[in-house]
Structures are given as C-alpha cells and as structure tokens.
Amino acid sequence: LLLLVLTGCNSDKAFKGGYAIAYKDGTPYLLNSKNETYDLSYYDEVSDHFDEYTVVKKYKNQKLLCGYINRDGVEVIKTKYEQAYPFSEGYAVVVNKGIYQLIDTSDKVVYTFPSDVKSFGYIVDGHLRVEKDGKFSFLRISDFYLHDQYYEGLENFSDGYALYHYYENNNKYYNFLNKEFKKAFEDDSLKQYE
C-alpha cells in the first residue's frame, strides 16, 4: 500500500526486479523488496526505468548532467554526461560533448557513433536501434556492426526479427529483418497486407 501511495498507483512505476523509485514530498527514494530505502535527494532527477543501473541527473554549473546509480543507491558512474539512456544487456547510450557513445558498466567507451548517427534507446535482443536523417537502422552489439541500410520505420527485434516499413509508389509496405539483416519474406509476398 505504501508503494502505491508513493508512486501514485501508476503500474509503470511499480516494483521492477524488486526495486522501485518512489517520491515523498517531492524527494526521490529507491525502495527494494528487502524493505530498504535509499534517499536520492542529492539528485535533481531520477529515472523510473532501471535495469542494473538507474539514470540520475544533477545540475552542475547550470547544466543538467547525467550519471548512474546502482540498486543500493550508490553512484557508480559520475554525473558527467549531457544525456544518458538506460543500461540494457550491459551497455548504455550516452552523449558526451555532442557525440553519441556506447559505454559498458565500467564507464568504458566501447563504441563511438558516426557524427550523423544517434540513438535514443536501449539494446533489445542484441541490437540497438539507431537514427540517421529521420530513418532507422541497427547497431549489432556482438561485433558493433552498424548496418548501412536505413528504413522509414523500424521496430526493435523480437524473437529474432524486426519489423520495418518502406514506401514504393506512395504505398506503405512491410517486411521483417532477421539478425543477419536479410529480408524474411520476398517483398511481393507481403504487399497484399496493410
């Protein structure tokens, strides 16, 4: 009941993996299933989404900078990034001096994006969805391969396939990519579907 009162009954803010972010009088707290509570009032913003680490934000010299805390409320990556996105599958997208990078849980940069490529998400099924000039592709995490084909619309991978759409003669069509970035179906076989 206390959790529901603190989170406003929003199911997106319920316990995830035994942890939750809750607020009391505007102050954020980290709660866990062991009935432990950690005061996070040092931070100006705390993300509701977390895996092993949670994104936190703190104003420094009139700039809101991002870092990460662990499940015990301990800052594990300093608040130094312009933007930070949730960790998933051991990696997270951060923005440092306008450059998008992928870091691991030890804060080591493992991949730097080309200057015209961005990502605002997190890794799903070993792939990170990226954006370039309003179109989308994937960075495969196992070998940090950036697929060079971009699509008008692209969903995250699920069970080994990703749905994409494209336009031909002002008509919108769909297909699926497999993890080798090959079409799952011949285009003509799916054009009958809306």
C-alpha contacts under 8 A as a table, 3 or more apart, distances in Angstrom:
res1	aa1	res2	aa2	distance
1	L	4	L	5.11
1	L	5	V	6.26
2	L	5	V	5.13
2	L	6	L	6.12
3	L	6	L	5.13
3	L	7	T	6.02
3	L	14	A	7.51
3	L	22	A	7.19
4	L	7	T	5.27
4	L	8	G	5.74
4	L	9	C	4.73
4	L	10	N	7.66
4	L	14	A	7.74
5	V	8	G	5.38
5	V	9	C	6.58
6	L	9	C	7.92
6	L	22	A	5.38
6	L	23	Y	5.57
6	L	24	K	6.36
7	T	10	N	6.20
7	T	13	K	6.18
7	T	14	A	7.31
7	T	21	I	7.73
7	T	22	A	5.38
7	T	23	Y	6.67
9	C	13	K	7.90
9	C	14	A	7.94
10	N	13	K	5.57
10	N	14	A	6.91
11	S	14	A	5.19
13	K	16	K	7.99
13	K	20	A	6.56
13	K	21	I	6.88
13	K	22	A	7.83
13	K	48	D	6.31
14	A	20	A	5.99
15	F	18	G	5.39
15	F	19	Y	4.95
15	F	20	A	4.71
15	F	32	N	7.89
16	K	19	Y	5.32
16	K	20	A	6.32
16	K	50	F	7.89
17	G	51	D	7.95
18	G	32	N	5.54
18	G	33	S	5.07
19	Y	30	L	7.06
19	Y	31	L	5.62
19	Y	32	N	4.40
19	Y	33	S	6.43
19	Y	71	R	7.40
20	A	30	L	5.88
20	A	31	L	5.24
20	A	32	N	6.46
20	A	48	D	7.50
21	I	28	P	6.68
21	I	29	Y	5.72
21	I	30	L	4.79
21	I	31	L	6.28
21	I	46	V	7.84
21	I	47	S	7.87
21	I	48	D	5.93
22	A	28	P	5.71
22	A	29	Y	5.24
22	A	30	L	6.40
22	A	31	L	7.09
23	Y	26	G	5.60
23	Y	27	T	5.22
23	Y	28	P	4.49
23	Y	29	Y	5.95
24	K	27	T	5.24
24	K	28	P	6.68
24	K	29	Y	7.68
27	T	39	D	7.78
27	T	40	L	7.18
27	T	41	S	5.52
28	P	39	D	6.61
28	P	40	L	5.32
28	P	41	S	5.91
28	P	46	V	7.08
29	Y	37	T	6.48
29	Y	38	Y	5.44
29	Y	39	D	4.77
29	Y	40	L	5.28
29	Y	41	S	7.50
30	L	37	T	5.64
30	L	38	Y	5.00
30	L	39	D	6.68
30	L	40	L	7.00
30	L	71	R	7.80
30	L	72	D	7.86
30	L	73	G	6.71
31	L	35	N	6.85
31	L	36	E	5.88
31	L	37	T	4.70
31	L	38	Y	6.59
32	N	35	N	5.68
32	N	36	E	5.57
32	N	37	T	6.75
33	S	36	E	7.26
38	Y	72	D	7.12
38	Y	73	G	5.93
39	D	42	Y	7.98
39	D	73	G	7.72
40	L	43	Y	5.95
40	L	46	V	8.00
40	L	73	G	7.11
41	S	44	D	7.21
42	Y	58	K	7.73
43	Y	46	V	6.87
43	Y	56	V	6.45
43	Y	57	K	5.79
43	Y	58	K	5.06
44	D	56	V	7.71
44	D	57	K	5.68
44	D	58	K	5.03
44	D	59	Y	6.81
45	E	56	V	5.78
45	E	57	K	4.93
45	E	58	K	6.80
46	V	54	T	7.43
46	V	55	V	6.17
46	V	56	V	4.52
46	V	57	K	6.31
47	S	50	F	7.29
47	S	54	T	6.26
47	S	55	V	5.32
47	S	56	V	6.18
48	D	54	T	7.68
49	H	54	T	6.65
49	H	55	V	7.83
49	H	86	P	6.86
50	F	53	Y	5.68
50	F	54	T	4.66
50	F	55	V	7.39
50	F	86	P	6.36
50	F	87	F	7.30
51	D	54	T	6.82
51	D	86	P	7.23
51	D	87	F	6.18
51	D	88	S	6.50
52	E	70	N	6.24
52	E	71	R	6.56
52	E	87	F	7.19
53	Y	68	Y	5.90
53	Y	69	I	5.47
53	Y	70	N	4.59
53	Y	71	R	6.50
53	Y	86	P	7.52
53	Y	87	F	6.50
54	T	68	Y	5.30
54	T	69	I	5.34
54	T	70	N	6.38
54	T	71	R	7.71
54	T	86	P	6.80
54	T	87	F	7.79
55	V	66	C	6.66
55	V	67	G	5.76
55	V	68	Y	4.63
55	V	69	I	6.70
55	V	84	A	6.70
55	V	85	Y	6.90
55	V	86	P	6.46
56	V	66	C	5.64
56	V	67	G	5.39
56	V	68	Y	5.52
56	V	69	I	6.87
56	V	79	T	7.36
57	K	64	L	6.21
57	K	65	L	5.42
57	K	66	C	4.44
57	K	67	G	6.36
57	K	79	T	6.52
58	K	64	L	5.46
58	K	65	L	5.44
58	K	66	C	6.58
58	K	79	T	6.55
59	Y	62	Q	5.76
59	Y	63	K	5.23
59	Y	64	L	4.29
59	Y	65	L	6.10
60	K	63	K	5.26
60	K	64	L	6.35
60	K	65	L	6.86
64	L	82	E	7.07
65	L	79	T	5.28
65	L	80	K	5.25
65	L	81	Y	5.24
65	L	82	E	5.24
65	L	83	Q	6.99
66	C	78	K	7.58
66	C	79	T	4.46
66	C	80	K	5.69
66	C	81	Y	4.86
66	C	82	E	6.16
66	C	83	Q	5.87
66	C	84	A	5.79
67	G	75	E	7.59
67	G	76	V	7.88
67	G	77	I	5.25
67	G	78	K	4.98
67	G	79	T	3.84
67	G	80	K	6.20
67	G	81	Y	6.49
67	G	84	A	6.89
68	Y	75	E	5.84
68	Y	76	V	5.82
68	Y	77	I	4.99
68	Y	78	K	6.73
68	Y	79	T	7.14
69	I	72	D	7.65
69	I	73	G	5.48
69	I	74	V	5.12
69	I	75	E	4.12
69	I	76	V	5.27
69	I	77	I	6.85
70	N	73	G	5.42
70	N	74	V	5.48
70	N	75	E	6.50
70	N	76	V	6.35
71	R	74	V	7.38
75	E	78	K	6.45
77	I	106	S	7.78
77	I	107	D	6.48
81	Y	84	A	6.43
81	Y	94	V	6.47
81	Y	95	V	5.86
81	Y	96	N	5.40
82	E	94	V	7.49
82	E	95	V	5.42
82	E	96	N	5.88
82	E	97	K	7.19
82	E	98	G	7.65
83	Q	94	V	5.52
83	Q	95	V	4.99
83	Q	96	N	7.53
84	A	92	A	7.35
84	A	93	V	6.04
84	A	94	V	4.34
84	A	95	V	6.46
85	Y	92	A	5.93
85	Y	93	V	5.41
85	Y	94	V	6.26
85	Y	120	F	6.86
85	Y	121	G	6.52
85	Y	122	Y	6.90
86	P	92	A	5.81
86	P	93	V	7.45
86	P	121	G	7.52
86	P	122	Y	6.19
87	F	90	G	6.21
87	F	91	Y	5.22
87	F	92	A	4.39
87	F	93	V	7.69
87	F	122	Y	6.64
87	F	123	I	7.92
88	S	91	Y	5.58
88	S	92	A	6.47
88	S	122	Y	5.95
88	S	123	I	5.52
88	S	124	V	7.49
89	E	123	I	6.43
89	E	124	V	7.75
89	E	126	G	7.40
90	G	104	D	5.87
90	G	105	T	6.16
91	Y	102	L	6.46
91	Y	103	I	5.54
91	Y	104	D	4.57
91	Y	105	T	6.44
91	Y	123	I	7.55
92	A	102	L	5.55
92	A	103	I	5.49
92	A	104	D	6.59
92	A	122	Y	6.55
92	A	123	I	7.87
93	V	100	Y	6.83
93	V	101	Q	5.70
93	V	102	L	4.62
93	V	103	I	6.49
93	V	119	S	7.00
93	V	120	F	7.30
93	V	121	G	7.36
93	V	122	Y	7.10
94	V	100	Y	5.84
94	V	101	Q	5.41
94	V	102	L	6.24
94	V	103	I	7.16
95	V	98	G	5.78
95	V	99	I	5.35
95	V	100	Y	4.55
95	V	101	Q	6.14
96	N	99	I	5.24
96	N	100	Y	6.56
96	N	101	Q	7.36
99	I	112	T	7.49
99	I	113	F	7.24
99	I	115	S	6.75
100	Y	112	T	6.26
100	Y	113	F	5.54
100	Y	115	S	7.77
100	Y	117	V	7.82
100	Y	118	K	6.15
100	Y	119	S	7.40
101	Q	109	V	6.57
101	Q	110	V	7.63
101	Q	111	Y	5.69
101	Q	112	T	4.42
101	Q	113	F	5.80
102	L	109	V	5.79
102	L	110	V	5.74
102	L	111	Y	5.05
102	L	112	T	6.38
102	L	113	F	7.93
103	I	106	S	7.73
103	I	107	D	5.47
103	I	108	K	5.25
103	I	109	V	4.37
103	I	110	V	5.50
103	I	111	Y	7.13
104	D	107	D	5.38
104	D	108	K	5.51
104	D	109	V	6.69
104	D	110	V	6.77
105	T	108	K	7.36
109	V	112	T	7.26
111	Y	144	F	7.19
113	F	116	D	7.88
113	F	117	V	5.98
113	F	118	K	6.95
114	P	117	V	5.44
115	S	118	K	7.92
116	D	132	K	6.03
116	D	133	D	7.59
117	V	130	V	6.65
117	V	131	E	5.69
117	V	132	K	4.87
118	K	130	V	5.62
118	K	131	E	5.25
118	K	132	K	6.58
119	S	128	L	7.64
119	S	129	R	6.49
119	S	130	V	4.56
119	S	131	E	5.98
120	F	130	V	7.51
121	G	128	L	7.12
121	G	129	R	6.85
122	Y	128	L	6.04
122	Y	129	R	7.66
123	I	126	G	6.04
123	I	127	H	5.31
123	I	128	L	4.54
123	I	129	R	7.50
124	V	127	H	5.45
124	V	128	L	6.43
124	V	156	N	6.46
124	V	157	F	6.27
124	V	158	S	7.69
125	D	157	F	5.93
125	D	158	S	6.66
125	D	159	D	7.65
125	D	160	G	7.33
126	G	140	R	6.25
126	G	141	I	5.52
126	G	142	S	6.89
127	H	138	F	6.12
127	H	139	L	5.67
127	H	140	R	4.66
127	H	141	I	5.67
127	H	156	N	7.74
127	H	157	F	7.12
128	L	138	F	5.42
128	L	139	L	5.09
128	L	140	R	6.54
128	L	141	I	7.20
128	L	156	N	7.79
129	R	136	F	6.79
129	R	137	S	5.80
129	R	138	F	4.56
129	R	139	L	6.47
129	R	154	L	7.95
129	R	155	E	7.94
129	R	156	N	6.63
130	V	136	F	5.58
130	V	137	S	5.32
130	V	138	F	5.49
130	V	139	L	6.81
131	E	134	G	6.19
131	E	135	K	5.54
131	E	136	F	4.53
131	E	137	S	6.44
132	K	135	K	5.37
132	K	136	F	6.31
132	K	150	Y	7.76
134	G	152	E	7.38
135	K	150	Y	5.56
135	K	151	Y	5.28
135	K	152	E	4.94
135	K	153	G	6.83
136	F	150	Y	4.97
136	F	151	Y	5.10
136	F	152	E	6.41
136	F	153	G	6.41
136	F	154	L	6.03
137	S	146	L	7.84
137	S	147	H	6.27
137	S	148	D	7.31
137	S	149	Q	6.39
137	S	150	Y	4.87
137	S	151	Y	6.43
137	S	154	L	7.11
138	F	146	L	6.11
138	F	147	H	5.68
139	L	144	F	6.06
139	L	145	Y	5.58
139	L	146	L	4.38
139	L	147	H	6.24
140	R	143	D	6.33
140	R	144	F	5.26
140	R	145	Y	5.14
140	R	146	L	6.39
140	R	147	H	7.64
141	I	144	F	4.71
141	I	145	Y	7.01
142	S	145	Y	7.87
147	H	150	Y	7.88
147	H	181	F	7.63
151	Y	154	L	6.32
151	Y	164	Y	6.68
151	Y	165	H	6.67
151	Y	166	Y	6.33
152	E	164	Y	7.58
152	E	165	H	6.16
152	E	166	Y	5.64
152	E	167	Y	7.83
153	G	164	Y	5.33
153	G	165	H	5.14
153	G	166	Y	6.98
154	L	162	A	7.01
154	L	163	L	5.87
154	L	164	Y	4.25
154	L	165	H	6.61
155	E	162	A	5.66
155	E	163	L	5.31
155	E	164	Y	6.26
156	N	162	A	5.62
156	N	163	L	7.47
157	F	160	G	5.99
157	F	161	Y	5.12
157	F	162	A	4.31
157	F	163	L	7.59
158	S	161	Y	5.48
158	S	162	A	6.34
160	G	178	N	5.94
160	G	179	K	6.08
161	Y	176	F	6.05
161	Y	177	L	5.45
161	Y	178	N	4.74
161	Y	179	K	6.66
162	A	176	F	5.33
162	A	177	L	5.15
162	A	178	N	6.66
163	L	174	Y	7.06
163	L	175	N	5.93
163	L	176	F	4.51
163	L	177	L	6.53
164	Y	174	Y	5.75
164	Y	175	N	5.64
164	Y	176	F	5.94
164	Y	177	L	7.38
165	H	172	K	6.70
165	H	173	Y	5.46
165	H	174	Y	4.33
165	H	175	N	6.37
166	Y	172	K	5.77
166	Y	173	Y	5.47
166	Y	174	Y	6.48
167	Y	170	N	5.87
167	Y	171	N	5.36
167	Y	172	K	4.59
167	Y	173	Y	6.11
168	E	171	N	5.25
168	E	172	K	6.59
168	E	173	Y	7.44
172	K	194	E	7.89
173	Y	190	L	7.47
173	Y	191	K	5.92
173	Y	193	Y	7.72
173	Y	194	E	7.18
174	Y	187	D	7.95
174	Y	190	L	6.76
174	Y	191	K	7.28
174	Y	193	Y	7.90
174	Y	194	E	7.97
175	N	183	K	6.86
175	N	184	A	6.96
175	N	185	F	6.59
175	N	187	D	6.85
175	N	190	L	6.82
176	F	183	K	5.78
176	F	184	A	5.24
176	F	185	F	7.00
177	L	180	E	7.69
177	L	181	F	5.29
177	L	182	K	5.43
177	L	183	K	4.83
177	L	184	A	5.64
178	N	181	F	5.23
178	N	182	K	5.56
178	N	183	K	6.55
178	N	184	A	6.22
179	K	182	K	7.39
183	K	186	E	6.94
185	F	189	S	6.72
185	F	190	L	7.18
186	E	189	S	5.57
186	E	190	L	7.23
187	D	190	L	5.63
187	D	191	K	6.45
188	D	191	K	5.29
188	D	192	Q	7.82
189	S	192	Q	7.03
190	L	193	Y	5.68
191	K	194	E	7.57
